[in-house]
Amino acid sequence: MSETVTESPLLRAINAALSTGDSVSALRLCQERLVEAPDDADAQRYLGQIYARQGDFDTARVAAQRATDLAPNDCRAWSDLGRVWILSHDWSRAVRCFREAVSLNAAYADGWHNLGAALKHVGEQERALSCLQRALAIEPTRAETYLVIGGLLIEDGQLDEARWCFERAAIHAPESSGARNRLAQELSDCGQVDQAEALFRRSLAQRADDLDAWLGLGHAMEDLGRAELAPACYLRVLEQQSGHGLALCHYLSVVEDEVEAASWVEHARRALSDPEALDEAKALVGYGLAKYHDRRQQYEQAAQAGLKANAARRRKAGPLNRSELQARVNGVIETYSPDFFAERLCFGIGTDQPVFIVGLPRSGTTLIEQILSAHPRMHGAGELPDLARLAVQSMGGKKQAPWQAASFLQGEMASRLSAHEYLRALRRNAPSGSVRISDKQPLNYFHLAFAALLFPNARVVHCLRDARDNALSIWMENFNHDQRYATDFEDLTFFIAEERRLMAHWHEALPLPILDVKYETVVSDLEGQARRLLDFLGAPWDDRCLNFHQNDRAVQTPSRWQVRQPIYTKSVGRWKAYASHLPQLNEAFGGEDNNQVL
């Protein structure tokens, strides 16, 4: 039989106290009840939750365990004990408690939700999804369950489905800023930054101290080219939580007023020198401080901050696995020969709309997309994750590396289904008249074989930049943890060499036309290179391409502020300003005379 779970007067009083932050009164209510009735299981489980919130996990576990002893058939007692184990970071014990809860009451939605969330944390994604779906079957309006499912779908690359979940969460919990902010973040990631901004502002209108909303709004201001408004957003976070590493990183990256920033610069320096600070916090603060000094041409200070940031990130993320990368490139070169593509001429669909802009990160991919998207017949879709996602998806669960996807693509129909799915993502925010739409995910150069089988008439633009300038720009940037090459100049040298080797192979083997575009040539001859790009794409000339910086489209890469300025050359040879402060850079590239440029 299913148990009807009701809220007792005691729980209502405790929740009322906790909702105002009054844990002292909530604790007193429990203790008074236990004086009257020491064997009250509800009071014991509430007591466990309160102690856990206060960080007294040993006492919390004793109380929560006592509740299960007193009421061994109460699914709520087991679920609350599981929550205590979660707060104690013991996920395996939490899973066992939640399983006990749903075994006692199969209609207990809270238990299924908690079990799903715990299984997600321990990496059992399929079982987690099944449990979360059980929770929704019982309570179809559970916003928090939609949020967790959305997170699972994001990890699996099912972005449209995840967005639907976040929309449902926001509908079912219109008062919940958490649901709204999660939807806003997903909209922002999909390029719909205007809508994201509106949602973040709604959250702030509801609760002015919403840190997630302030942080999201700051990002949106940067993406929309209103970077002068971003520092105030990040300051609202820092005023409430001075140790918020991400907010401080972004604040230092964009703030212009040195007087206003002085105290936060000093705060960042202390954080970098604090032996007790976590490495991830040090990395974030260090990257922000490096950018702050770099923008003011304070190269020695920028170099020192960058060294500390990258050392901290490297301790956290680890070094580049060079043998794995080399094996990956070797595998691509050995597998994808001209004969491979000649045997698959009937694969894919005939549209020539996709333009794949590839190259190393920070090599000028954003600049090229901004120039092209200024043309009235073209659209820049930004950095889409969909080509890599579909490559993985096309292998149907086979435990193979994603670069092998093209070799596993089974027949013409499979290639066309994947092509149409990719086109839906590519065209998501594009005007209906767009003749060419670019995807500027730089590392798509690993997946060009897959792209060629889906779109045999597509075009590839390969961005190149002076290797030292490119390496320095990557090293100064706060990349994801999985970009392990970014923290060390020796690793960067190896990574760049492998990219050059792979692109040389694609020039010989790939059936798609590839245009190499050098950053240094673009900034010295904008019109000439813009005309060359348009000729390559079969588009008529349009003067608006020369005024790309006036394009008001959202830009969501580290180059967002650069591509909103007229063309300039100060980033060419930028490494020279750091040569005396970062001898590792010269050493990695074999000295100044070894010009590994393009």
Steps between C-alpha positions, in 0.01 A plus 500: 500500500614848428541736792352845495779736600365796694668796665456498877450815711852448635646490150304811398638690800855380431480588130363844586802560723746367243347709220607811691844356572417442864662159554527573874121511538460192279748311716327612819162376368646154436673483837186609687298232320759233584489594868129426490525194273854357466378235256342744253650385169394817317679722751813285470507521121438875503780532755733310267422737212561809713835377632603405146418852379720636779788274395489276809483179298589258780210618715276516193570138412426384854161676497409387148600141575295513821198601290535188282535284812180646641308485171665233282202494262486877445633586154553862610739400778717302257491779245606756761784275612607484136505881485730509803736256328499724191596801708774281650615421142440127541300435185502120512332498843256763377404278205431207735275717719299633205458148362362393838260796492349412161488130587276594794283731291516469122280810467743722693604756236750673727682173553520424127628852434767472769605157378529629143706801606733281706544246220582785261776610735658153512494470120207261453329725248252257346371382838488860617282598205266208562454600867441864414239399243327295772490813716336698218250223431385538862523882513505641144554856623824443697718788375813381680475162324478667161815695588697186587381320186599806298848480646523132402391581146759778475771249593367267231501777239121508462478876511152555359352244737686654794369843413144360495557366853621838623196664340271255681678570829448874454132448414433279802696720740451857376609628840827303483796705387704178483283360223487833319875555523575149373275562200665839446845342502394242244348769277822697528708196405277454195562859390167645614667749730225764484249252640750389762553860610126549545474187718796598717343843552171336602686298760664814637168683510372217716811474720770769480765284668483214248870432435442265207284759328756778551777278364288397203401859429865605502582231244206611287620861505841388376350279229273781378783750474399702805809409700499834682193375691653166597730613787205626705333157466811317618544747786152414627619140532829595664332731750306201629769236451849648479656157441297431185789412267303503173344840570839647591656348188240661274504829688876543466481402134264784407528779759639830368497720810831434678398692811185292535695180433796569733365321805394196292839484331661485843243241607594287197872526579442383856287211377776389262751498786273325749634147561156393626312611185367228272678456167188566295440831680865595444474416130189713449637797690837470326352501150294806582797682650718412201245655264469807722875568480528402133239757396709765677824379339635397840664195351713384791204499739283329237764231447532431872124472543480272196772273635316457829164448327632234265697322771181477709287380207767245403502358852123462473463382139834330432730524196427426136514131414734538204512135401118487494481811280767371264322165472176683425655701217678191367170313501323775306776516241515123455121455482382787281673477165371633166382146424290496818299799377489376139321186622229711667408753233127444551504584871344815645283773350580751230460833678804728498367714785739387779834674537735341753745752646774301671846548645665538836307690767596870496616476138250750358192280454273757667638781284436301182146412604429862591619618158286242321191553717506871414398394148119519464480151347707328769454405863742405774366222722790522745675200653256212465557172688279307258751358251696327775178399676357338187830328433478331840128430461547341157716224650202365693675453831815338359795565728712667235663842477277766336747557213411150377134593447533548124636147460203362697234694307277230358368594159343790319184519710691526828715779359195693381316467830804638684537777241140615545534495878815711478327745265222552754760611753691709247186686388353544849544879516582574136291734280305306238695651210844395617694344213799408717503424873828457684585276794817629661570218744882509462569138592262369236815435298503162677155426351539620140472145362158471663404846369605404147276191501203706619557801273712421193447856370593685819797736532780511759681815608821423689627780725874534560701728724861553608565201727648701788219754496247218480660308786523807724136590435385147590723493810345825627144373464277316749421189296305194612683240706502253211713738291812375676736630232422859604703523822856434380703637208669166427159335477377785283792455261414133466127571458561763231734269308239224503232739374728605213571135418132408495400800287775417250342157466153648449636718219610181323216261585180692581263549206374831645664823379721653773607863510793591726462848648787659691408732784795730434399540135138574591592784736746652249271462196141473617332575168725270301444208734128570537464491121702178492266342758186604315638372169574167667139483625352615170347815648486848345701779656335712770667800668341409831763230541755777558289636788469167677554671837162670463324163482271480804477118512583331830857374523571235762875442484799660676543721190162667556644845579765488226260433213293803599789730414630604156786287371829552684847347495608521864447125552755422227834423664342532843727226634801732475370712789512187716829355376706620796231410753414155363823336387308170491319629191819548299650176626193303399520632144876452467613862533410821321657397172283191468191664354234229509238734368262348250 
